[in-house]
């Protein structure tokens, strides 16, 4: 699930850069979209770790 959301974020980020922000430079578009997808990947990972810790503490 985490990887699917990361890929979706990358694609959405790329499209936003190209169509909404109209960034012509491919490198900048790549950096922005990869940064957004990495942020989502890390955010989901941290959330899963916190949920595992809470579950462990309950038992």
Biopython code that builds the backbone (N, CA, C, O; Angstrom):
import numpy as np
from Bio.PDB.StructureBuilder import StructureBuilder

atoms = [
    (1, "UNK", "N", (0.821, -1.192, 0.000)),
    (1, "UNK", "CA", (0.000, 0.000, 0.000)),
    (1, "UNK", "C", (0.870, 1.263, 0.000)),
    (1, "UNK", "O", (0.585, 2.241, -0.691)),
    (2, "UNK", "N", (1.932, 1.206, 0.794)),
    (2, "UNK", "CA", (2.815, 2.368, 0.915)),
    (2, "UNK", "C", (3.451, 2.710, -0.429)),
    (2, "UNK", "O", (3.562, 3.885, -0.779)),
    (3, "UNK", "N", (3.862, 1.710, -1.171)),
    (3, "UNK", "CA", (4.513, 1.950, -2.457)),
    (3, "UNK", "C", (3.537, 2.493, -3.494)),
    (3, "UNK", "O", (3.904, 3.333, -4.316)),
    (4, "UNK", "N", (2.298, 2.017, -3.457)),
    (4, "UNK", "CA", (1.282, 2.490, -4.406)),
    (4, "UNK", "C", (0.998, 3.972, -4.178)),
    (4, "UNK", "O", (0.902, 4.742, -5.133)),
    (5, "UNK", "N", (0.866, 4.365, -2.928)),
    (5, "UNK", "CA", (0.630, 5.780, -2.620)),
    (5, "UNK", "C", (1.824, 6.643, -3.011)),
    (5, "UNK", "O", (1.657, 7.786, -3.435)),
    (6, "UNK", "N", (3.034, 6.092, -2.868)),
    (6, "UNK", "CA", (4.229, 6.828, -3.258)),
    (6, "UNK", "C", (4.261, 7.069, -4.766)),
    (6, "UNK", "O", (4.574, 8.172, -5.215)),
    (7, "UNK", "N", (3.939, 6.039, -5.543)),
    (7, "UNK", "CA", (3.906, 6.184, -7.004)),
    (7, "UNK", "C", (2.819, 7.171, -7.418)),
    (7, "UNK", "O", (3.028, 7.999, -8.304)),
    (8, "UNK", "N", (1.664, 7.079, -6.776)),
    (8, "UNK", "CA", (0.575, 8.001, -7.098)),
    (8, "UNK", "C", (0.978, 9.440, -6.778)),
    (8, "UNK", "O", (0.674, 10.355, -7.543)),
    (9, "UNK", "N", (1.648, 9.638, -5.666)),
    (9, "UNK", "CA", (2.109, 10.974, -5.291)),
    (9, "UNK", "C", (3.115, 11.504, -6.303)),
    (9, "UNK", "O", (3.089, 12.685, -6.650)),
    (10, "UNK", "N", (4.000, 10.635, -6.776)),
    (10, "UNK", "CA", (4.983, 11.040, -7.783)),
    (10, "UNK", "C", (4.286, 11.515, -9.054)),
    (10, "UNK", "O", (4.618, 12.567, -9.600)),
    (11, "UNK", "N", (3.323, 10.731, -9.516)),
    (11, "UNK", "CA", (2.612, 11.096, -10.742)),
    (11, "UNK", "C", (1.819, 12.386, -10.583)),
    (11, "UNK", "O", (1.825, 13.240, -11.470)),
    (12, "UNK", "N", (1.142, 12.522, -9.460)),
    (12, "UNK", "CA", (0.370, 13.743, -9.214)),
    (12, "UNK", "C", (1.312, 14.947, -9.123)),
    (12, "UNK", "O", (1.019, 16.013, -9.664)),
    (13, "UNK", "N", (2.432, 14.771, -8.442)),
    (13, "UNK", "CA", (3.409, 15.850, -8.336)),
    (13, "UNK", "C", (3.948, 16.267, -9.695)),
    (13, "UNK", "O", (4.110, 17.455, -9.972)),
    (14, "UNK", "N", (4.222, 15.286, -10.534)),
    (14, "UNK", "CA", (4.730, 15.567, -11.886)),
    (14, "UNK", "C", (3.688, 16.347, -12.696)),
    (14, "UNK", "O", (4.013, 17.333, -13.358)),
    (15, "UNK", "N", (2.439, 15.893, -12.632)),
    (15, "UNK", "CA", (1.372, 16.563, -13.388)),
    (15, "UNK", "C", (1.110, 17.975, -12.874)),
    (15, "UNK", "O", (0.863, 18.888, -13.662)),
    (16, "UNK", "N", (1.165, 18.154, -11.565)),
    (16, "UNK", "CA", (0.969, 19.495, -10.997)),
    (16, "UNK", "C", (2.085, 20.424, -11.472)),
    (16, "UNK", "O", (1.829, 21.574, -11.831)),
    (17, "UNK", "N", (3.315, 19.927, -11.474)),
    (17, "UNK", "CA", (4.438, 20.757, -11.936)),
    (17, "UNK", "C", (4.290, 21.120, -13.412)),
    (17, "UNK", "O", (4.565, 22.256, -13.800)),
    (18, "UNK", "N", (3.866, 20.182, -14.222)),
    (18, "UNK", "CA", (3.774, 20.420, -15.666)),
    (18, "UNK", "C", (2.562, 21.276, -16.037)),
    (18, "UNK", "O", (2.688, 22.213, -16.825)),
    (19, "UNK", "N", (1.402, 20.965, -15.482)),
    (19, "UNK", "CA", (0.169, 21.628, -15.929)),
    (19, "UNK", "C", (-0.229, 22.823, -15.066)),
    (19, "UNK", "O", (-0.633, 23.856, -15.601)),
    (20, "UNK", "N", (-0.123, 22.704, -13.765)),
    (20, "UNK", "CA", (-0.585, 23.784, -12.888)),
    (20, "UNK", "C", (0.496, 24.852, -12.745)),
    (20, "UNK", "O", (0.240, 26.037, -12.959)),
    (21, "UNK", "N", (1.694, 24.428, -12.384)),
    (21, "UNK", "CA", (2.776, 25.388, -12.173)),
    (21, "UNK", "C", (3.502, 25.738, -13.463)),
    (21, "UNK", "O", (4.243, 26.719, -13.514)),
    (22, "UNK", "N", (3.291, 24.942, -14.506)),
    (22, "UNK", "CA", (3.890, 25.129, -15.828)),
    (22, "UNK", "C", (5.413, 25.263, -15.766)),
    (22, "UNK", "O", (6.000, 26.171, -16.354)),
    (23, "UNK", "N", (6.035, 24.334, -15.038)),
    (23, "UNK", "CA", (7.489, 24.302, -14.950)),
    (23, "UNK", "C", (8.014, 23.559, -16.172)),
    (23, "UNK", "O", (7.634, 22.412, -16.409)),
    (24, "UNK", "N", (8.864, 24.187, -16.931)),
    (24, "UNK", "CA", (9.392, 23.603, -18.159)),
    (24, "UNK", "C", (10.654, 22.778, -17.921)),
    (24, "UNK", "O", (10.947, 21.864, -18.691)),
    (25, "UNK", "N", (11.396, 23.087, -16.876)),
    (25, "UNK", "CA", (12.645, 22.395, -16.595)),
    (25, "UNK", "C", (12.353, 21.002, -16.039)),
    (25, "UNK", "O", (11.717, 20.863, -14.994)),
    (26, "UNK", "N", (12.820, 19.979, -16.743)),
    (26, "UNK", "CA", (12.558, 18.603, -16.335)),
    (26, "UNK", "C", (13.235, 18.223, -15.037)),
    (26, "UNK", "O", (12.685, 17.444, -14.258)),
    (27, "UNK", "N", (14.431, 18.763, -14.788)),
    (27, "UNK", "CA", (15.151, 18.433, -13.561)),
    (27, "UNK", "C", (14.425, 18.965, -12.330)),
    (27, "UNK", "O", (14.321, 18.269, -11.320)),
    (28, "UNK", "N", (13.934, 20.170, -12.408)),
    (28, "UNK", "CA", (13.201, 20.754, -11.279)),
    (28, "UNK", "C", (11.912, 19.980, -11.037)),
    (28, "UNK", "O", (11.551, 19.714, -9.891)),
    (29, "UNK", "N", (11.220, 19.621, -12.107)),
    (29, "UNK", "CA", (10.001, 18.828, -11.979)),
    (29, "UNK", "C", (10.305, 17.484, -11.330)),
    (29, "UNK", "O", (9.557, 17.025, -10.467)),
    (30, "UNK", "N", (11.389, 16.859, -11.739)),
    (30, "UNK", "CA", (11.800, 15.575, -11.175)),
    (30, "UNK", "C", (12.105, 15.701, -9.690)),
    (30, "UNK", "O", (11.671, 14.869, -8.893)),
    (31, "UNK", "N", (12.841, 16.722, -9.319)),
    (31, "UNK", "CA", (13.214, 16.911, -7.919)),
    (31, "UNK", "C", (11.982, 17.167, -7.061)),
    (31, "UNK", "O", (11.865, 16.603, -5.973)),
    (32, "UNK", "N", (11.073, 17.996, -7.521)),
    (32, "UNK", "CA", (9.864, 18.305, -6.753)),
    (32, "UNK", "C", (8.990, 17.073, -6.601)),
    (32, "UNK", "O", (8.517, 16.788, -5.500)),
    (33, "UNK", "N", (8.766, 16.337, -7.682)),
    (33, "UNK", "CA", (7.885, 15.167, -7.608)),
    (33, "UNK", "C", (8.518, 14.042, -6.793)),
    (33, "UNK", "O", (7.819, 13.364, -6.039)),
    (34, "UNK", "N", (9.821, 13.833, -6.930)),
    (34, "UNK", "CA", (10.493, 12.823, -6.105)),
    (34, "UNK", "C", (10.508, 13.220, -4.639)),
    (34, "UNK", "O", (10.344, 12.375, -3.759)),
    (35, "UNK", "N", (10.703, 14.501, -4.378)),
    (35, "UNK", "CA", (10.669, 14.978, -2.992)),
    (35, "UNK", "C", (9.311, 14.755, -2.344)),
    (35, "UNK", "O", (9.223, 14.341, -1.188)),
    (36, "UNK", "N", (8.262, 15.032, -3.093)),
    (36, "UNK", "CA", (6.910, 14.824, -2.565)),
    (36, "UNK", "C", (6.645, 13.347, -2.308)),
    (36, "UNK", "O", (6.064, 12.991, -1.282)),
    (37, "UNK", "N", (7.065, 12.486, -3.228)),
    (37, "UNK", "CA", (6.830, 11.060, -3.050)),
    (37, "UNK", "C", (7.664, 10.499, -1.897)),
    (37, "UNK", "O", (7.189, 9.637, -1.157)),
    (38, "UNK", "N", (8.893, 10.974, -1.737)),
    (38, "UNK", "CA", (9.707, 10.549, -0.598)),
    (38, "UNK", "C", (9.089, 10.997, 0.725)),
    (38, "UNK", "O", (9.093, 10.249, 1.703)),
    (39, "UNK", "N", (8.563, 12.208, 0.749)),
    (39, "UNK", "CA", (7.904, 12.714, 1.955)),
    (39, "UNK", "C", (6.726, 11.820, 2.338)),
    (39, "UNK", "O", (6.560, 11.480, 3.509)),
    (40, "UNK", "N", (5.912, 11.440, 1.359)),
    (40, "UNK", "CA", (4.762, 10.577, 1.629)),
    (40, "UNK", "C", (5.227, 9.203, 2.110)),
    (40, "UNK", "O", (4.644, 8.642, 3.038)),
    (41, "UNK", "N", (6.270, 8.659, 1.489)),
    (41, "UNK", "CA", (6.797, 7.348, 1.871)),
    (41, "UNK", "C", (7.272, 7.359, 3.321)),
    (41, "UNK", "O", (6.957, 6.449, 4.088)),
    (42, "UNK", "N", (8.023, 8.379, 3.690)),
    (42, "UNK", "CA", (8.539, 8.489, 5.055)),
    (42, "UNK", "C", (7.409, 8.728, 6.039)),
    (42, "UNK", "O", (7.403, 8.144, 7.123)),
    (43, "UNK", "N", (6.458, 9.571, 5.686)),
    (43, "UNK", "CA", (5.328, 9.865, 6.559)),
    (43, "UNK", "C", (4.518, 8.607, 6.861)),
    (43, "UNK", "O", (4.144, 8.375, 8.011)),
    (44, "UNK", "N", (4.248, 7.804, 5.851)),
    (44, "UNK", "CA", (3.495, 6.566, 6.056)),
    (44, "UNK", "C", (4.303, 5.583, 6.898)),
    (44, "UNK", "O", (3.744, 4.903, 7.758)),
    (45, "UNK", "N", (5.613, 5.501, 6.659)),
    (45, "UNK", "CA", (6.472, 4.615, 7.443)),
    (45, "UNK", "C", (6.491, 4.989, 8.910)),
    (45, "UNK", "O", (6.409, 4.116, 9.775)),
    (46, "UNK", "N", (6.596, 6.269, 9.201)),
    (46, "UNK", "CA", (6.600, 6.732, 10.592)),
    (46, "UNK", "C", (5.260, 6.416, 11.253)),
    (46, "UNK", "O", (5.217, 5.991, 12.407)),
    (47, "UNK", "N", (4.181, 6.623, 10.527)),
    (47, "UNK", "CA", (2.855, 6.339, 11.068)),
    (47, "UNK", "C", (2.705, 4.848, 11.394)),
    (47, "UNK", "O", (2.143, 4.498, 12.432)),
    (48, "UNK", "N", (3.204, 3.972, 10.518)),
    (48, "UNK", "CA", (3.118, 2.534, 10.770)),
    (48, "UNK", "C", (3.945, 2.130, 11.984)),
    (48, "UNK", "O", (3.512, 1.285, 12.768)),
    (49, "UNK", "N", (5.123, 2.715, 12.152)),
    (49, "UNK", "CA", (5.971, 2.415, 13.304)),
    (49, "UNK", "C", (5.283, 2.836, 14.592)),
    (49, "UNK", "O", (5.314, 2.100, 15.578)),
    (50, "UNK", "N", (4.662, 4.007, 14.598)),
    (50, "UNK", "CA", (3.958, 4.481, 15.783)),
    (50, "UNK", "C", (2.784, 3.571, 16.124)),
    (50, "UNK", "O", (2.529, 3.301, 17.297)),
    (51, "UNK", "N", (2.064, 3.094, 15.098)),
    (51, "UNK", "CA", (0.942, 2.189, 15.342)),
    (51, "UNK", "C", (1.424, 0.865, 15.925)),
    (51, "UNK", "O", (0.771, 0.305, 16.806)),
    (52, "UNK", "N", (2.558, 0.357, 15.445)),
    (52, "UNK", "CA", (3.114, -0.887, 15.981)),
    (52, "UNK", "C", (3.524, -0.715, 17.438)),
    (52, "UNK", "O", (3.312, -1.610, 18.255)),
    (53, "UNK", "N", (4.114, 0.441, 17.767)),
    (53, "UNK", "CA", (4.506, 0.699, 19.155)),
    (53, "UNK", "C", (3.288, 0.772, 20.063)),
    (53, "UNK", "O", (3.311, 0.245, 21.176)),
    (54, "UNK", "N", (2.222, 1.421, 19.600)),
    (54, "UNK", "CA", (0.994, 1.512, 20.412)),
    (54, "UNK", "C", (0.388, 0.137, 20.625)),
    (54, "UNK", "O", (-0.086, -0.178, 21.717)),
    (55, "UNK", "N", (0.403, -0.687, 19.573)),
    (55, "UNK", "CA", (-0.127, -2.041, 19.675)),
    (55, "UNK", "C", (0.681, -2.868, 20.652)),
    (55, "UNK", "O", (0.120, -3.635, 21.435)),
    (56, "UNK", "N", (1.996, -2.719, 20.612)),
    (56, "UNK", "CA", (2.884, -3.458, 21.491)),
    (56, "UNK", "C", (2.679, -3.045, 22.937)),
    (56, "UNK", "O", (2.715, -3.889, 23.833)),
    (57, "UNK", "N", (2.466, -1.759, 23.176)),
    (57, "UNK", "CA", (2.253, -1.258, 24.530)),
    (57, "UNK", "C", (0.936, -1.726, 25.136)),
    (57, "UNK", "O", (0.822, -1.854, 26.355)),
    (58, "UNK", "N", (-0.049, -1.979, 24.297)),
    (58, "UNK", "CA", (-1.354, -2.432, 24.781)),
    (58, "UNK", "C", (-1.271, -3.853, 25.328)),
    (58, "UNK", "O", (-1.982, -4.208, 26.268)),
    (59, "UNK", "N", (-0.398, -4.662, 24.731)),
    (59, "UNK", "CA", (-0.291, -6.079, 25.149)),
    (59, "UNK", "C", (0.580, -6.254, 26.308)),
    (59, "UNK", "O", (0.769, -7.378, 26.774)),
]
sb = StructureBuilder()
sb.init_structure("model")
sb.init_model(0)
sb.init_chain("A")
sb.init_seg("    ")
for serial, (resi, resn, name, xyz) in enumerate(atoms, 1):
    if name == "N":
        sb.init_residue(resn, " ", resi, " ")
    sb.init_atom(name, np.array(xyz, "f"), 0.0, 1.0, " ", f" {name:<3s}", serial, name[0])
structure = sb.get_structure()
